[in-house]
């Protein structure tokens, strides 16, 4: 299965997993303390070309097809156990990060202190009210927000690596069929 990853497919697969690993590391650190934006924002932005190119690869090469649709479970059974365990572990860690990031709000700071903005639905609909918070709550809110962003980024990197793998498998099958000698009908 992994022998089918050659050339650009291999580089793309390794890049997607490396970016996913860095995202998961940042997600783990965000449990303890929020990261500076200059450290985690480029990781999230780097996800777009990696996942986008994985989608392009699958548009150019047809996905593995069986009958009328794509049989995902049959393909997953073909994966080596180590890779399958890697995918399962990444999905579990991503799920943990995304669920603990629920309820995150955009905490901000300025010279007057730490705060977040909340819609004022009672007196003036459409306006926002500044809600003051302490430093600990600010750090928790920023960490939760970062876990959401990094978790989503890691999820897209994991999905991108899987799309690259299916694309490489389909490409290898197509190349093998083209190289196979054709038998003459008698």
N, C-alpha and C positions, 0 to 999 in steps of 0.2 A: 504494500500500500504506500509506504513512504518512499519507496524506490521510484515511484512515478513523479515525485517532486524533483524536477531538474531545472536548472537554469533560473529564469525569472520567477518561476513558480516557487522554487525553494527559497530564494531571497525574500519574496513577498510573504511566504508562510512564516519564515523566521522573524521577519520584521513585525508581522502582526502579533506573534507570540511574545516577542521582546517588549513591544509597546504594551501589551496586555499585562505582562509581568510588572512593568514599571508602574502602570496604573494601579494594579493590586497592591503594590508596595506603598504607593502614595495613599491609597484608600486605608491601609492598615495604620499608617502614621496619622492620618486625619482622625482616627479614633482617639488618639492621645492629645494631639495638639493641631490646630489648623496650620496649613502650609501657606507660605506667601504665594500670591497669585502668579508671580513671575515663574514659579516652579511648576505649578500644576496646569495652568492655562495652555502652555504650548503642547502638553501631552494630549489634552482634549482636542486641540486644533489639529494635531498630527493624525488623529483618528480619521478625519474626513477623507484625506486622500487614500489612506490605506483601505478603508472600507469601500470607498467609491471605486477604486481600481479593482477590488475583488468583485464588485457587482458588474463592472465592465467585462472582466474575464468571463463571467458566467453568461453574459448576454452574447458574447462572441462564440462561446463553446456551449453546446446544449448540455443541460444538466443530465445526470444519470436518469434514464427513464426506464420504467417498467410498466408496460401496459399503457393506461391512459394518464398516469401521473407519476410522480417521483416518490419512490418508496424509501423514506428516510430511515425507518427502522432496519431495513435490510442493509442499507449502506453503513449504519452505525455498527452493525454486527461484524462488518468486515474490518473495522478499525483495530489496530493493535491495542492490547489492554492498557499499556502505558499511556498512549495517546487518549484513549477513552477516559482513563482515570484523570488525566490532565484537564480534559474538557469538563468532566463532572466536578472536579475540585474548583476550577475557575468559576463555573456557574454557581456553585454553592457560596463561594466567597463574594461574588458579585451580588447574589441575592441577599446575603447578610449585610453588605454595605448599603444596598438600596433600601432595605427595610429599616435600617437604623438611621437613614438620612431622611425619613419621612417627616413631614411637618417643618422642614427647614425654611427659614425666611431669610431675606436679604438683610443681614445685620450690617450696620455701617458705623463708622466712627468719624468724628471730627473734633475740633478743639473744645466743643461743649460736652463731649463724652460719647458714650456708646448708645445706639438706638436702632430701631427698625421702624418702618412706616406701615401703618395699618389704615385701611379704608374706614372712614367715618360714615357708617350707614345710618346712624340715628339722626344727627343734626343736619349734616351737609352731605348728602349722597354725592359721590364722585370726588370728594376731597379726601386727602390723607392726613392722618394725625401722627405726630412723632411720639413713639413710646420709648421712654428711657429704660435702659437695662444696665446691669453691672458687667464687669469684665469677664467673669466666668460664663455667664449666659451668652455673651458675645462670642467667646471662643467656642462654646458648644454649638451655637447656631452656624458659625462659619465652618466648623468641622462637618456638621451635617450637610451643609450645602456642598462642600467639597466631596463628600462621600457620594452624593447623588451624581455630580458631574463625572467623577473618576469611575464610579460604578457603571454609568452609562457608556463611557468611553471604553472601558474594559469589555463590556458586553458586545459592543460593535467590533472591537478587535478580535474577540473570540469568534464571533459570527463571520467576520472577514477571513480569518484563518481557515474556518471550515469551508467557506465558499471557494477559497483558493485550492483547498484539498480536493473538493469535488470537481473543480475545473481541471486540475492536473490529471485526475483519474479519467475524466472524459476525453481529454486531449491524448493521453497515452493509449486509451482504447481505440481512438480514431487512427492514431499513427500505427498501431499494431495491425489494425485491419487493412490499412493501406499497404503495409509491407508484406503482408501474408501473400504467398503465391496463389494465384487464382487457378482453380482446377478447370480443365476443359470438360464440357459436357460431352457425353458419348451417346 
